[in-house]
Amino acid sequence: MYAIVRFLGKQYRVRPGDRVIVDRIDASEGDEVALGEVLLVADDDRTTVGEPVVSGASVRARIETHDRAAKVTSFDYKNKTRQKTMHGHRQLQTRVVITDITAG
């Protein structure tokens, strides 16, 4: 069984037991959360596609850790003046474990 979930503007294909990295969730480690809107639920013999979401379907996940992604750097250089600027960014992330998928 798997589901396609829209959470914080992104779509994820999840199965029970999967570890998924999503944008930071404001909850503590070990908490259970419901992931956004379920767009599709597929079982071994049937597939339910939402219009736009599957009514009554939900995906439950447990927060495993909060961490940060690898650093992304950008470099700006202005010709003739030799002006240089380097920027760095590390995105805040949450790793969740999918515990349960219920079809509507």
N, C-alpha and C positions, 0 to 999 in steps of 0.2 A: 504494500500500500504506500502511495506517496501523495503529496499535495503540492500545489503551487500557491504560495502565499505572497501577498503584497504587504510589505512592512516598511514604514518610513520612506516611501517613494521608490523602493526597489523590490524586485520579485525574486523569490528563492524557491527552488525545488527541494523539498524536504521529505525525509522518511523517519520513522521512529528510530532513535538511537544516533542519528546524525549530529555532528558538531558543526554549527554554522557560525560564522563571524558576521555580526551585524553592527550598525552604528550604535553608539553608546545609549544604553537604556538606563533611566534613572530608577534603579532598584538595587538592593544589595545582593551580594553573592549568595546563592542557594535559594533565592526566591523563585516561585513559579509565576510565569507570565503567559498571557495569551498573545500569540503573534497575530497581528492585523487581520486583513480580509483574506478569506480563502477563495481563490479564483477557480480552482479545479481540484477534484479528489478522484483518484484512480485506484481501483482495487484490482484483484486478479481477473475478474470477469466483467466489470463494468466501470465506466468512467462518467463522472458527473461534472459538467461544465456549468459554471455560474453565469448569470446574466444580470449584472456583472459579477456578483458573488454567489457562492453556494449558500443557500439559507440553512441555518442550523449547524453548519460545519464549523469546527474550531481546531486550532493547533495549539497545544500546550508545550511550553519549553521551560527548562530550569537554567538559571543563570549560573555559568561555571566560573568565569573570570572576567575582570575588566582589565584591559591593557591598551597599548598604543601601537599603531601600525609602524612600519619602517618609515624612515624619514624620506620625504620627497623634497628635492631641492630645485630651485630655479635660479637662473643667473641672468641678470640684466647688464648690458654693456652699451654705453652710448659712444658712438664713433666720434673721433676727433677731440673729444674732451677727456677721454680715458676714464670716464665715470663708471664705476663698477658697483653693483649691488647684488648680494646673494641672499636668498630667502630660503627658509626651511620650514617644513610643516609636518607634524605627526598627528594623524587622525585618531580620535578616541574610538575604541571598539569594545564590543562585548562579545564573548564567546558563549553561545547557548547550546544546550543539548536538548534535542526534540524528544519529549517524553511520550506524547500521545497525539493521535490524529483521530478525530471523530467526524464521521460523515453525517450530513443533515438528514 
